[in-house]
Structures are given as C-alpha cells and as structure tokens.
Amino acid sequence: GIKNITEIIRFLITKEHREIKKSE
C-alpha cells in the first residue's frame, strides 16, 4: 500500500516543475 502520500504529491509536483522548465 501507499505509506506516504506526501512523497507521491512531491513527486508529481517535481514532475510538473520539470515539464514547465522544459517548456521554457
């Protein structure tokens, strides 16, 4: 099961930031 939802959220945020940086 999922122990830390925070880690997943952080991962998703990091992924979004990477995509945003790539767009620039």
mmCIF file of the N, C-alpha and C atoms, coordinates in Angstrom:
data_MODEL
# 
_entry.id   MODEL 
# 
loop_
_atom_site.group_PDB 
_atom_site.id 
_atom_site.type_symbol 
_atom_site.label_atom_id 
_atom_site.label_alt_id 
_atom_site.label_comp_id 
_atom_site.label_asym_id 
_atom_site.label_entity_id 
_atom_site.label_seq_id 
_atom_site.pdbx_PDB_ins_code 
_atom_site.Cartn_x 
_atom_site.Cartn_y 
_atom_site.Cartn_z 
_atom_site.occupancy 
_atom_site.B_iso_or_equiv 
_atom_site.pdbx_formal_charge 
_atom_site.auth_seq_id 
_atom_site.auth_comp_id 
_atom_site.auth_asym_id 
_atom_site.auth_atom_id 
_atom_site.pdbx_PDB_model_num 
ATOM 1  N N  . GLY A 1 1  ? 0.815  -1.206 0.000   1.00 0.00 ? 1  GLY A N  1 
ATOM 2  C CA . GLY A 1 1  ? 0.000  0.000  0.000   1.00 0.00 ? 1  GLY A CA 1 
ATOM 3  C C  . GLY A 1 1  ? 0.853  1.263  0.000   1.00 0.00 ? 1  GLY A C  1 
ATOM 4  N N  . ILE A 1 2  ? 0.167  2.383  -0.049  1.00 0.00 ? 2  ILE A N  1 
ATOM 5  C CA . ILE A 1 2  ? 0.889  3.660  -0.049  1.00 0.00 ? 2  ILE A CA 1 
ATOM 6  C C  . ILE A 1 2  ? 1.105  4.114  1.396   1.00 0.00 ? 2  ILE A C  1 
ATOM 7  N N  . LYS A 1 3  ? 2.375  4.336  1.740   1.00 0.00 ? 3  LYS A N  1 
ATOM 8  C CA . LYS A 1 3  ? 2.682  4.765  3.118   1.00 0.00 ? 3  LYS A CA 1 
ATOM 9  C C  . LYS A 1 3  ? 2.649  6.281  3.223   1.00 0.00 ? 3  LYS A C  1 
ATOM 10 N N  . ASN A 1 4  ? 3.342  6.966  2.304   1.00 0.00 ? 4  ASN A N  1 
ATOM 11 C CA . ASN A 1 4  ? 3.401  8.440  2.378   1.00 0.00 ? 4  ASN A CA 1 
ATOM 12 C C  . ASN A 1 4  ? 2.810  9.054  1.124   1.00 0.00 ? 4  ASN A C  1 
ATOM 13 N N  . ILE A 1 5  ? 1.622  9.604  1.272   1.00 0.00 ? 5  ILE A N  1 
ATOM 14 C CA . ILE A 1 5  ? 1.003  10.273 0.121   1.00 0.00 ? 5  ILE A CA 1 
ATOM 15 C C  . ILE A 1 5  ? 1.796  11.538 -0.206  1.00 0.00 ? 5  ILE A C  1 
ATOM 16 N N  . THR A 1 6  ? 2.393  12.132 0.833   1.00 0.00 ? 6  THR A N  1 
ATOM 17 C CA . THR A 1 6  ? 3.168  13.363 0.623   1.00 0.00 ? 6  THR A CA 1 
ATOM 18 C C  . THR A 1 6  ? 4.270  13.128 -0.385  1.00 0.00 ? 6  THR A C  1 
ATOM 19 N N  . GLU A 1 7  ? 4.932  11.965 -0.290  1.00 0.00 ? 7  GLU A N  1 
ATOM 20 C CA . GLU A 1 7  ? 6.025  11.678 -1.237  1.00 0.00 ? 7  GLU A CA 1 
ATOM 21 C C  . GLU A 1 7  ? 5.496  11.657 -2.661  1.00 0.00 ? 7  GLU A C  1 
ATOM 22 N N  . ILE A 1 8  ? 4.335  11.034 -2.851  1.00 0.00 ? 8  ILE A N  1 
ATOM 23 C CA . ILE A 1 8  ? 3.758  10.966 -4.199  1.00 0.00 ? 8  ILE A CA 1 
ATOM 24 C C  . ILE A 1 8  ? 3.421  12.377 -4.685  1.00 0.00 ? 8  ILE A C  1 
ATOM 25 N N  . ILE A 1 9  ? 2.823  13.172 -3.805  1.00 0.00 ? 9  ILE A N  1 
ATOM 26 C CA . ILE A 1 9  ? 2.471  14.546 -4.195  1.00 0.00 ? 9  ILE A CA 1 
ATOM 27 C C  . ILE A 1 9  ? 3.732  15.298 -4.585  1.00 0.00 ? 9  ILE A C  1 
ATOM 28 N N  . ARG A 1 10 ? 4.790  15.142 -3.779  1.00 0.00 ? 10 ARG A N  1 
ATOM 29 C CA . ARG A 1 10 ? 6.054  15.835 -4.092  1.00 0.00 ? 10 ARG A CA 1 
ATOM 30 C C  . ARG A 1 10 ? 6.559  15.371 -5.448  1.00 0.00 ? 10 ARG A C  1 
ATOM 31 N N  . PHE A 1 11 ? 6.471  14.064 -5.695  1.00 0.00 ? 11 PHE A N  1 
ATOM 32 C CA . PHE A 1 11 ? 6.939  13.530 -6.982  1.00 0.00 ? 11 PHE A CA 1 
ATOM 33 C C  . PHE A 1 11 ? 6.160  14.165 -8.136  1.00 0.00 ? 11 PHE A C  1 
ATOM 34 N N  . LEU A 1 12 ? 4.841  14.233 -7.970  1.00 0.00 ? 12 LEU A N  1 
ATOM 35 C CA . LEU A 1 12 ? 4.018  14.820 -9.037  1.00 0.00 ? 12 LEU A CA 1 
ATOM 36 C C  . LEU A 1 12 ? 4.388  16.288 -9.234  1.00 0.00 ? 12 LEU A C  1 
ATOM 37 N N  . ILE A 1 13 ? 4.571  17.010 -8.130  1.00 0.00 ? 13 ILE A N  1 
ATOM 38 C CA . ILE A 1 13 ? 4.927  18.437 -8.238  1.00 0.00 ? 13 ILE A CA 1 
ATOM 39 C C  . ILE A 1 13 ? 6.258  18.571 -8.968  1.00 0.00 ? 13 ILE A C  1 
ATOM 40 N N  . THR A 1 14 ? 7.226  17.734 -8.590  1.00 0.00 ? 14 THR A N  1 
ATOM 41 C CA . THR A 1 14 ? 8.542  17.801 -9.241  1.00 0.00 ? 14 THR A CA 1 
ATOM 42 C C  . THR A 1 14 ? 8.390  17.542 -10.733 1.00 0.00 ? 14 THR A C  1 
ATOM 43 N N  . LYS A 1 15 ? 7.558  16.566 -11.083 1.00 0.00 ? 15 LYS A N  1 
ATOM 44 C CA . LYS A 1 15 ? 7.350  16.240 -12.499 1.00 0.00 ? 15 LYS A CA 1 
ATOM 45 C C  . LYS A 1 15 ? 6.772  17.458 -13.219 1.00 0.00 ? 15 LYS A C  1 
ATOM 46 N N  . GLU A 1 16 ? 5.796  18.115 -12.593 1.00 0.00 ? 16 GLU A N  1 
ATOM 47 C CA . GLU A 1 16 ? 5.198  19.290 -13.231 1.00 0.00 ? 16 GLU A CA 1 
ATOM 48 C C  . GLU A 1 16 ? 6.236  20.375 -13.415 1.00 0.00 ? 16 GLU A C  1 
ATOM 49 N N  . HIS A 1 17 ? 7.045  20.605 -12.374 1.00 0.00 ? 17 HIS A N  1 
ATOM 50 C CA . HIS A 1 17 ? 8.071  21.647 -12.466 1.00 0.00 ? 17 HIS A CA 1 
ATOM 51 C C  . HIS A 1 17 ? 9.025  21.326 -13.608 1.00 0.00 ? 17 HIS A C  1 
ATOM 52 N N  . ARG A 1 18 ? 9.394  20.046 -13.747 1.00 0.00 ? 18 ARG A N  1 
ATOM 53 C CA . ARG A 1 18 ? 10.313 19.665 -14.823 1.00 0.00 ? 18 ARG A CA 1 
ATOM 54 C C  . ARG A 1 18 ? 9.675  19.969 -16.174 1.00 0.00 ? 18 ARG A C  1 
ATOM 55 N N  . GLU A 1 19 ? 8.385  19.650 -16.318 1.00 0.00 ? 19 GLU A N  1 
ATOM 56 C CA . GLU A 1 19 ? 7.718  19.903 -17.604 1.00 0.00 ? 19 GLU A CA 1 
ATOM 57 C C  . GLU A 1 19 ? 7.668  21.402 -17.877 1.00 0.00 ? 19 GLU A C  1 
ATOM 58 N N  . ILE A 1 20 ? 7.381  22.183 -16.837 1.00 0.00 ? 20 ILE A N  1 
ATOM 59 C CA . ILE A 1 20 ? 7.296  23.640 -17.019 1.00 0.00 ? 20 ILE A CA 1 
ATOM 60 C C  . ILE A 1 20 ? 8.664  24.167 -17.452 1.00 0.00 ? 20 ILE A C  1 
ATOM 61 N N  . LYS A 1 21 ? 9.723  23.681 -16.786 1.00 0.00 ? 21 LYS A N  1 
ATOM 62 C CA . LYS A 1 21 ? 11.072 24.137 -17.147 1.00 0.00 ? 21 LYS A CA 1 
ATOM 63 C C  . LYS A 1 21 ? 11.370 23.756 -18.591 1.00 0.00 ? 21 LYS A C  1 
ATOM 64 N N  . LYS A 1 22 ? 10.937 22.561 -18.997 1.00 0.00 ? 22 LYS A N  1 
ATOM 65 C CA . LYS A 1 22 ? 11.200 22.094 -20.360 1.00 0.00 ? 22 LYS A CA 1 
ATOM 66 C C  . LYS A 1 22 ? 10.480 23.014 -21.357 1.00 0.00 ? 22 LYS A C  1 
ATOM 67 N N  . SER A 1 23 ? 9.278  23.461 -21.015 1.00 0.00 ? 23 SER A N  1 
ATOM 68 C CA . SER A 1 23 ? 8.508  24.311 -21.929 1.00 0.00 ? 23 SER A CA 1 
ATOM 69 C C  . SER A 1 23 ? 9.240  25.629 -22.153 1.00 0.00 ? 23 SER A C  1 
ATOM 70 N N  . GLU A 1 24 ? 9.848  26.171 -21.094 1.00 0.00 ? 24 GLU A N  1 
ATOM 71 C CA . GLU A 1 24 ? 10.523 27.466 -21.235 1.00 0.00 ? 24 GLU A CA 1 
ATOM 72 C C  . GLU A 1 24 ? 11.683 27.369 -22.186 1.00 0.00 ? 24 GLU A C  1 
# 
